Amino acid sequence: MPSVSEIAQFEGKEITLKGWIYNFRSSGSIFFLQFRDGTGRAQIVISKSEVSAAAWGACEKITIESSVLITGVVKKEPRAPSGFEVQGTSVTLIQRAEEFPISKKEHGPDFLMDNRHLWLRAARQTAIMKIRDEIEFSFREFFHQRGFVCADSPIFTANAVEGTTDLFEVKYFDDVAYLSQSGQLYQEATSAALGKTYCFGPTFRSEKSKTRRHLTEFWMLEAEASFMDWQENMQLQEELVVYVVRRVLERRADDLKILERDLTALQKTAEGNFPRLHYDEAVSQLTRLGSDIKSGDDFGGDDETILTKQFDRPIFIHHYPVNIKAFYMKPDPEDSARVLNNDLLAPEGYGEIIGGSERIADLALLEQRIKEHNLPPEAFKWYTDLRRYGSVPHSGFGIGLERTVAWICGLEHVRETIPFPRMLNRLTP
């Protein structure tokens, strides 16, 4: 059975469609049904004089979001978004929907989030979900083409990766486990076996943040490669983002149009050549632009917004102070107060979407850093084993899916980037 996305192939032919009516109007002798099936939207025209009494009766019973089975002939219609409409010959009402709670009037975000299971049906929301799907597919496509192996990391972990303050603790039989805040450490193990690997799955942070950039459950792709240094790592990140943005521009132009997305920054991003700023240079720029940031501080959301608005494409900030970054990041051999790391900040004020670094490959230094961060050495024995048995230089990064979707779609809040968001004050639906 064909779908709306395929109707252009059936001009002049009769087809049957299955889906839902998201809007309708009637002139008394003609029904104009706005139909959707998940692949697209189309207008169905039902003329009373050309259908059976049963079909017309079904139209008179239709409500918003009623499910239907419709047969009709595909005709050219230049005014329609797809260039086609369907002249209906038969209508079967599968289920007459109750009064739909989401009307055409303005609704507040809390109401819409309470009805997220229904709000997802809106054209804007389906466009976002399709772009999210395209980004996910492009992630995997990119790494597959470059010889990376998908080696998914566990969700239950026995230890923290970047500190213990934002972990979700769960009962694990007679023990305690934590929901993963990152799959990176496991990727360091798999890359030592397979050379280049990545994982892609949900991660969890229990930090009590209500900003537009934070979720408690989000998806992250984390890649790791043996024998890759920090500069090669940045180049790989740039190539990934360029690849993904190009794919979205090519394959999801209609969805970006529904979102009324200004494509200027995306088109600039697709050209590559991302600026690279040393941390000190970034701090100097921020100070000149009025920020109260001091050298040694981490960047806040406001700082990222100020900085990224000076550029028309993503920017790298590298060489952060060692004392504000994770224990596993390799210090710069020429400046031990800095680490060989980077953040990639999206333009237009969207801030960090990628964090990466070269990892410490030296056993003694890694053990020292674990101690300095007051982490339990026994929980990291398996991790330090990677430095005992064939340690090599290696680097990796993580890219947050929801923040990437928010930027590419031009959204104000990450809550629209995932089907069912989990936030500080929201666990349902």
C-alpha positions as CSV (number, residue, x, y, z in Angstrom):
1,M,0.0,0.0,0.0
2,P,1.5,3.4,-1.0
3,S,2.2,6.2,1.3
4,V,1.8,10.0,1.0
5,S,5.5,10.4,0.3
6,E,5.1,8.2,-2.8
7,I,1.9,9.6,-4.4
8,A,3.7,11.5,-7.1
9,Q,4.4,8.1,-8.6
10,F,0.7,7.3,-8.9
11,E,-0.6,10.4,-10.8
12,G,-3.9,9.4,-12.5
13,K,-4.1,6.1,-10.7
14,E,-6.3,5.0,-7.8
15,I,-4.5,4.3,-4.5
16,T,-5.5,3.5,-0.9
17,L,-4.0,5.4,2.0
18,K,-4.1,4.6,5.8
19,G,-3.7,7.4,8.3
20,W,-5.3,10.2,10.3
21,I,-7.2,13.3,9.7
22,Y,-5.5,16.3,11.3
23,N,-7.9,18.9,10.0
24,F,-11.0,19.2,7.8
25,R,-13.6,21.6,6.4
26,S,-16.8,21.2,4.5
27,S,-18.8,23.3,2.1
28,G,-21.9,21.1,2.4
29,S,-21.3,19.2,-0.8
30,I,-17.5,18.8,-0.6
31,F,-15.2,17.7,2.3
32,F,-11.6,18.8,2.3
33,L,-9.8,16.3,4.5
34,Q,-6.2,17.1,5.7
35,F,-4.6,13.7,5.9
36,R,-1.3,12.5,7.3
37,D,0.3,9.1,7.5
38,G,3.7,9.7,9.1
39,T,5.5,10.0,5.7
40,G,3.8,13.2,4.7
41,R,0.6,15.2,4.5
42,A,-1.9,15.5,1.7
43,Q,-5.4,16.9,1.0
44,I,-8.2,14.5,0.2
45,V,-11.2,16.0,-1.7
46,I,-14.5,14.1,-1.2
47,S,-17.4,15.2,-3.4
48,K,-20.8,14.1,-2.1
49,S,-22.1,13.4,-5.7
50,E,-19.2,11.0,-6.4
51,V,-19.1,8.8,-3.3
52,S,-21.5,6.3,-1.7
53,A,-23.8,7.4,1.1
54,A,-21.7,5.3,3.5
55,A,-18.5,7.1,2.5
56,W,-20.2,10.5,2.9
57,G,-21.7,9.5,6.2
58,A,-18.1,8.5,7.4
59,C,-16.9,12.0,6.5
60,E,-19.7,13.6,8.5
61,K,-18.6,11.6,11.6
62,I,-14.9,12.5,11.2
63,T,-13.2,14.4,14.1
64,I,-9.7,15.8,14.5
65,E,-7.2,12.8,14.6
66,S,-9.8,10.2,13.6
67,S,-8.1,7.3,11.8
68,V,-9.2,6.4,8.3
69,L,-8.8,4.3,5.3
70,I,-9.2,6.3,2.1
71,T,-9.2,5.3,-1.6
72,G,-9.0,7.9,-4.4
73,V,-7.3,9.0,-7.6
74,V,-4.1,11.0,-7.4
75,K,-4.3,14.3,-9.3
76,K,-1.9,17.2,-9.9
77,E,-2.5,20.2,-7.8
78,P,0.2,23.0,-8.0
79,R,-1.1,24.7,-4.9
80,A,-0.6,21.6,-2.7
81,P,2.7,21.3,-0.9
82,S,3.5,18.1,-2.7
83,G,2.1,19.2,-6.0
84,F,-0.7,16.6,-5.8
85,E,-4.0,15.8,-4.0
86,V,-6.3,12.9,-3.9
87,Q,-9.8,12.9,-5.3
88,G,-11.5,10.5,-2.9
89,T,-13.8,7.7,-4.0
90,S,-14.2,5.8,-0.7
91,V,-13.8,6.6,3.0
92,T,-13.8,4.2,5.9
93,L,-13.7,5.4,9.4
94,I,-11.4,3.2,11.5
95,Q,-11.8,5.0,14.8
96,R,-13.7,8.2,15.5
97,A,-11.4,10.2,17.8
98,E,-12.6,11.8,21.0
99,E,-12.3,15.6,21.2
100,F,-8.6,16.3,20.6
101,P,-7.1,18.2,23.6
102,I,-4.6,20.2,21.5
103,S,-6.5,22.9,19.6
104,K,-5.5,25.7,17.3
105,K,-5.3,28.2,20.1
106,E,-2.0,28.9,21.9
107,H,-1.0,26.5,24.6
108,G,1.8,26.9,27.2
109,P,4.8,24.6,27.2
110,D,3.7,22.8,30.3
111,F,0.4,21.9,28.7
112,L,2.1,20.7,25.6
113,M,4.7,18.7,27.5
114,D,1.9,17.1,29.6
115,N,0.4,16.0,26.2
116,R,3.7,15.2,24.6
117,H,2.3,11.9,23.4
118,L,-0.2,13.8,21.3
119,W,1.8,16.9,20.5
120,L,4.3,14.7,18.6
121,R,1.7,14.5,15.8
122,A,2.0,18.2,15.0
123,A,3.8,19.1,11.7
124,R,6.6,21.0,13.5
125,Q,7.3,18.1,15.9
126,T,7.3,15.4,13.2
127,A,9.7,17.6,11.2
128,I,12.1,17.7,14.2
129,M,11.8,14.0,14.7
130,K,12.7,13.3,11.0
131,I,15.7,15.6,11.2
132,R,16.8,13.8,14.4
133,D,16.5,10.5,12.6
134,E,18.6,11.9,9.7
135,I,21.3,13.1,12.1
136,E,21.4,9.7,13.9
137,F,21.6,7.9,10.6
138,S,24.3,10.3,9.4
139,F,26.4,9.7,12.5
140,R,26.5,6.0,11.9
141,E,27.0,6.4,8.2
142,F,30.0,8.7,8.7
143,F,31.8,6.3,11.1
144,H,31.0,3.2,9.1
145,Q,32.6,4.8,6.1
146,R,35.7,5.6,8.1
147,G,36.2,2.1,9.4
148,F,34.9,2.7,13.0
149,V,33.3,-0.3,14.7
150,C,30.2,0.2,16.8
151,A,30.9,-1.3,20.2
152,D,28.2,-0.1,22.6
153,S,29.1,0.7,26.2
154,P,27.1,-0.5,29.2
155,I,24.5,1.6,30.8
156,F,25.0,0.2,34.3
157,T,28.4,1.2,35.6
158,A,30.2,0.7,38.9
159,N,32.0,4.1,38.9
160,A,31.8,7.7,37.7
161,V,33.6,9.0,34.6
162,E,33.7,12.7,35.4
163,G,32.8,13.0,39.1
164,T,30.2,11.5,41.4
165,T,27.9,14.5,42.0
166,D,25.6,14.0,39.0
167,L,25.1,10.3,39.0
168,F,21.8,8.4,39.3
169,E,22.3,5.6,41.8
170,V,20.3,2.4,41.3
171,K,19.9,-0.8,43.3
172,Y,21.8,-3.6,41.5
173,F,20.8,-6.9,43.2
174,D,22.7,-6.7,46.4
175,D,25.0,-4.0,45.2
176,V,24.9,-0.4,44.0
177,A,25.3,0.7,40.4
178,Y,25.0,4.0,38.5
179,L,23.3,4.9,35.3
180,S,26.1,5.8,32.8
181,Q,27.1,9.4,32.4
182,S,29.5,8.4,29.6
183,G,30.6,5.4,27.6
184,Q,34.0,6.8,27.0
185,L,36.2,4.7,29.3
186,Y,34.8,1.5,27.7
187,Q,35.5,2.9,24.3
188,E,39.1,3.2,25.3
189,A,39.1,-0.5,25.9
190,T,37.3,-1.4,22.7
191,S,39.5,0.8,20.6
192,A,42.6,-1.0,22.0
193,A,41.0,-4.2,20.6
194,L,39.5,-2.9,17.4
195,G,41.5,0.3,16.6
196,K,38.6,2.7,16.0
197,T,35.3,2.4,17.8
198,Y,32.2,4.3,18.9
199,C,29.1,3.8,21.0
200,F,25.8,5.5,20.6
201,G,23.1,5.4,23.3
202,P,21.4,7.1,26.3
203,T,23.4,8.8,29.0
204,F,22.2,10.2,32.3
205,R,23.1,13.3,34.4
206,S,21.4,14.0,37.7
207,E,22.6,17.7,37.9
208,K,19.7,19.9,39.0
209,S,19.7,22.2,36.0
210,K,16.7,23.9,34.4
211,T,18.5,25.5,31.5
212,R,17.3,25.2,27.9
213,R,20.4,23.1,27.1
214,H,19.9,20.3,29.7
215,L,18.1,17.0,30.0
216,T,18.6,14.3,32.6
217,E,18.5,11.6,29.9
218,F,20.0,12.3,26.5
219,W,21.7,10.5,23.7
220,M,25.4,10.8,23.0
221,L,27.8,9.3,20.4
222,E,31.3,8.7,21.7
223,A,34.1,7.8,19.4
224,E,37.7,6.7,20.2
225,A,40.7,5.9,18.1
226,S,44.1,4.4,18.9
227,F,47.1,6.3,17.6
228,M,45.0,9.5,17.0
229,D,46.4,12.7,18.5
230,W,44.4,15.7,19.7
231,Q,44.7,17.6,16.5
232,E,43.6,14.7,14.4
233,N,40.8,14.3,16.8
234,M,39.6,17.9,16.2
235,Q,39.8,17.3,12.4
236,L,37.6,14.2,12.7
237,Q,35.1,16.2,14.7
238,E,34.9,18.9,12.0
239,E,34.5,16.3,9.3
240,L,31.7,14.7,11.2
241,V,29.8,17.9,11.7
242,V,30.3,19.0,8.1
243,Y,29.1,15.6,6.9
244,V,26.0,15.6,9.1
245,V,24.9,19.2,8.2
246,R,25.4,18.5,4.5
247,R,23.2,15.4,4.8
248,V,20.4,17.3,6.6
249,L,20.5,20.1,4.0
250,E,20.3,17.6,1.2
251,R,17.8,15.2,2.6
252,R,15.6,17.2,5.0
253,A,15.1,20.5,3.2
254,D,11.3,20.2,3.4
255,D,11.5,19.7,7.2
256,L,13.8,22.6,7.7
257,K,11.3,24.7,5.7
258,I,8.5,23.6,8.0
259,L,10.6,24.9,10.9
260,E,11.3,28.1,9.0
261,R,15.0,27.6,9.7
262,D,17.4,30.3,8.5
263,L,19.9,28.2,6.7
264,T,22.8,30.7,6.6
265,A,24.8,29.2,9.5
266,L,24.2,25.7,8.3
267,Q,25.4,26.5,4.8
268,K,28.5,28.1,6.2
269,T,29.1,25.1,8.5
270,A,28.8,22.8,5.4
271,E,31.9,24.6,4.0
272,G,34.1,23.5,6.9
273,N,37.1,25.5,8.0
274,F,36.1,25.9,11.6
275,P,38.1,28.5,13.6
276,R,40.4,27.2,16.3
277,L,40.9,29.3,19.4
278,H,43.3,28.7,22.3
279,Y,41.5,28.9,25.7
280,D,43.5,32.1,26.5
281,E,42.5,33.7,23.3
282,A,38.8,32.9,23.9
283,V,39.0,34.4,27.4
284,S,40.6,37.6,26.0
285,Q,37.8,37.9,23.4
286,L,35.1,37.4,26.1
287,T,36.7,40.0,28.3
288,R,36.7,42.5,25.5
289,L,33.0,41.6,24.8
290,G,32.0,42.4,28.4
291,S,32.1,39.0,30.1
292,D,33.3,38.8,33.7
293,I,35.1,35.5,33.1
294,K,38.6,35.1,34.6
295,S,41.4,33.0,33.4
296,G,41.1,29.6,34.9
297,D,37.3,29.7,34.8
298,D,35.2,27.3,32.8
299,F,32.8,28.8,30.2
300,G,29.2,29.2,31.2
301,G,26.3,29.1,28.8
302,D,26.3,32.9,28.6
303,D,30.0,33.0,27.7
304,E,29.5,30.4,25.0
305,T,26.6,32.4,23.6
306,I,28.6,35.6,23.5
307,L,31.5,33.9,21.9
308,T,29.7,31.9,19.2
309,K,27.8,34.9,18.0
310,Q,31.0,36.4,16.8
311,F,31.4,33.6,14.2
312,D,29.3,32.3,11.3
313,R,30.1,28.6,11.8
314,P,31.2,26.3,14.7
315,I,34.4,27.1,16.6
316,F,36.9,25.0,18.5
317,I,38.2,26.1,21.9
318,H,41.3,24.1,22.9
319,H,43.9,23.8,25.7
320,Y,41.6,24.4,28.7
321,P,43.2,24.6,32.2
322,V,44.0,21.1,33.6
323,N,42.2,21.8,36.9
324,I,38.8,22.3,35.4
325,K,38.8,19.2,33.1
326,A,38.5,15.5,33.6
327,F,41.1,13.3,35.1
328,Y,41.8,11.3,31.9
329,M,42.8,14.3,29.7
330,K,46.5,14.4,28.7
331,P,48.4,17.5,29.8
332,D,50.2,19.4,27.1
333,P,53.9,18.3,27.3
334,E,54.9,21.9,26.6
335,D,52.5,23.4,29.2
336,S,51.5,21.1,32.0
337,A,48.8,23.6,33.2
338,R,46.8,22.9,30.0
339,V,45.3,19.8,28.6
340,L,45.2,18.6,25.0
341,N,41.4,18.9,24.7
342,N,38.8,20.8,22.8
343,D,35.1,21.8,22.9
344,L,33.2,22.5,19.7
345,L,30.7,25.3,20.1
346,A,27.8,25.6,17.7
347,P,27.1,29.1,16.2
348,E,24.1,31.3,16.9
349,G,24.5,31.0,20.6
350,Y,23.9,27.2,20.9
351,G,27.1,26.5,22.7
352,E,28.9,23.2,23.2
353,I,27.9,20.2,21.2
354,I,31.2,18.2,21.3
355,G,33.8,17.7,24.0
356,G,37.0,15.8,23.2
357,S,40.6,15.2,24.2
358,E,43.8,13.2,23.8
359,R,43.8,10.7,26.7
360,I,46.6,10.1,29.2
361,A,48.5,7.0,28.0
362,D,51.1,6.9,30.8
363,L,50.1,4.6,33.7
364,A,51.9,6.5,36.5
365,L,50.4,9.9,35.4
366,L,46.9,8.4,35.1
367,E,47.1,6.8,38.6
368,Q,48.3,10.2,40.0
369,R,45.3,12.0,38.4
370,I,42.8,9.4,39.7
371,K,44.3,10.1,43.2
372,E,44.1,13.9,42.8
373,H,40.4,13.6,41.8
374,N,39.7,11.5,44.9
375,L,38.4,8.6,42.8
376,P,38.5,5.0,44.2
377,P,41.5,3.3,42.6
378,E,39.9,-0.2,42.8
379,A,37.0,0.9,40.7
380,F,39.4,2.0,37.9
381,K,41.7,-1.0,38.0
382,W,40.3,-2.3,34.7
383,Y,40.8,1.1,33.2
384,T,44.4,1.5,34.3
385,D,45.0,-2.0,32.9
386,L,44.7,-0.5,29.5
387,R,47.9,1.4,30.3
388,R,49.7,-1.8,31.5
389,Y,49.1,-3.9,28.4
390,G,50.1,-2.1,25.1
391,S,49.3,1.5,25.9
392,V,49.3,3.8,22.9
393,P,48.5,7.5,22.3
394,H,44.7,7.7,21.7
395,S,42.0,10.3,21.5
396,G,38.2,10.6,21.4
397,F,35.2,12.8,21.8
398,G,31.5,12.8,22.6
399,I,28.8,14.6,20.6
400,G,25.4,15.3,22.2
401,L,22.6,14.4,19.9
402,E,19.9,16.6,21.4
403,R,22.1,19.7,21.4
404,T,23.0,19.0,17.8
405,V,19.4,18.6,16.9
406,A,18.5,21.8,18.7
407,W,21.1,23.8,16.8
408,I,20.4,22.3,13.3
409,C,16.6,22.8,13.8
410,G,17.0,26.2,15.3
411,L,15.1,25.3,18.5
412,E,15.0,27.4,21.7
413,H,14.9,24.4,24.1
414,V,16.2,20.8,23.9
415,R,12.9,19.5,25.2
416,E,11.6,19.4,21.6
417,T,14.6,17.4,20.3
418,I,13.7,14.1,21.9
419,P,10.3,12.2,21.7
420,F,9.8,12.1,25.5
421,P,12.2,14.4,27.4
422,R,13.3,13.8,30.9
423,M,14.1,16.9,32.9
424,L,14.5,18.0,36.5
425,N,10.7,18.4,36.9
426,R,9.4,16.0,34.3
427,L,9.3,12.2,34.2
428,T,6.0,11.7,32.3
429,P,4.6,10.9,29.8
